[in-house]
Amino acid sequence: MTEQLILDIGREALMTTLMVAGPMLAAALLIGLGISIFQAVTQINEMTMTFVPKIVGVLVAGLVALPWIIEIMTGFTRRLYALIAGL
């Protein structure tokens, strides 16, 4: 194994992690932004108001993106197994 191969595997692992977590993080960001705007407009400063909508939104985003996430993860795993077989 060369250093470049290890760096490539690490970079691909980080990119895979960002792609897998992206839909849930984006959902939490958009829901949090919407709730923050709502709280600013209505002047309601309740900190616990954001938890339930964010949890539900992240869960829904995860369920919607699950087939895509499984495809990304299996592709990454197959590429790793192919690298192991090539050694």
C-alpha positions as CSV (number, residue, x, y, z in Angstrom):
1,M,0.0,0.0,0.0
2,T,1.3,3.4,-0.9
3,E,0.7,6.6,0.9
4,Q,-1.3,7.9,-2.1
5,L,-3.6,4.9,-2.0
6,I,-4.2,5.4,1.8
7,L,-4.9,9.1,1.2
8,D,-7.3,8.3,-1.6
9,I,-9.2,5.8,0.5
10,G,-9.4,8.4,3.4
11,R,-10.6,11.1,1.0
12,E,-13.2,8.8,-0.5
13,A,-14.4,7.8,3.0
14,L,-14.8,11.4,4.0
15,M,-16.7,12.2,0.9
16,T,-18.9,9.2,1.4
17,T,-19.6,10.3,4.9
18,L,-20.6,13.8,3.8
19,M,-22.8,12.4,1.1
20,V,-24.6,10.0,3.4
21,A,-25.1,12.6,6.2
22,G,-25.9,15.4,3.8
23,P,-29.7,15.0,3.4
24,M,-30.2,14.7,7.2
25,L,-28.0,17.7,7.9
26,A,-29.7,19.8,5.3
27,A,-33.1,18.9,6.7
28,A,-32.0,19.9,10.2
29,L,-30.6,23.1,8.9
30,L,-33.7,24.1,7.0
31,I,-36.0,23.2,9.8
32,G,-33.9,25.0,12.3
33,L,-33.8,28.1,10.1
34,G,-37.5,28.0,9.6
35,I,-38.2,27.7,13.3
36,S,-35.7,30.5,14.1
37,I,-37.5,32.8,11.6
38,F,-40.8,31.9,13.2
39,Q,-39.5,32.6,16.7
40,A,-38.0,35.9,15.6
41,V,-41.3,37.0,14.0
42,T,-43.5,35.9,16.9
43,Q,-40.9,36.8,19.6
44,I,-41.3,33.4,21.2
45,N,-37.9,32.4,22.6
46,E,-38.5,28.8,23.6
47,M,-35.4,26.6,23.2
48,T,-37.2,23.3,23.3
49,M,-39.5,24.2,20.4
50,T,-36.9,23.1,17.9
51,F,-36.2,19.6,19.1
52,V,-39.3,17.7,18.0
53,P,-39.6,19.2,14.5
54,K,-35.9,18.6,13.9
55,I,-36.1,15.0,15.0
56,V,-39.1,14.3,12.9
57,G,-37.5,16.1,9.9
58,V,-34.2,14.2,10.2
59,L,-36.1,10.9,10.5
60,V,-38.2,11.7,7.4
61,A,-35.2,12.8,5.4
62,G,-33.3,9.7,6.4
63,L,-36.2,7.4,5.3
64,V,-36.6,9.2,2.0
65,A,-32.9,9.1,1.3
66,L,-32.3,5.6,2.5
67,P,-32.3,3.9,-0.9
68,W,-29.7,6.4,-2.1
69,I,-27.7,6.0,1.0
70,I,-27.6,2.3,0.7
71,E,-26.4,2.6,-2.9
72,I,-23.6,5.0,-1.9
73,M,-22.5,2.8,1.0
74,T,-22.6,-0.5,-1.0
75,G,-20.6,1.1,-3.9
76,F,-18.0,2.3,-1.4
77,T,-17.8,-1.1,0.2
78,R,-17.4,-2.8,-3.1
79,R,-14.6,-0.5,-4.1
80,L,-12.8,-1.3,-0.9
81,Y,-13.2,-5.0,-1.3
82,A,-11.9,-4.7,-4.9
83,L,-8.8,-2.9,-3.5
84,I,-8.3,-5.6,-0.9
85,A,-8.5,-8.3,-3.6
86,G,-6.0,-6.4,-5.8
87,L,-3.4,-6.4,-3.0
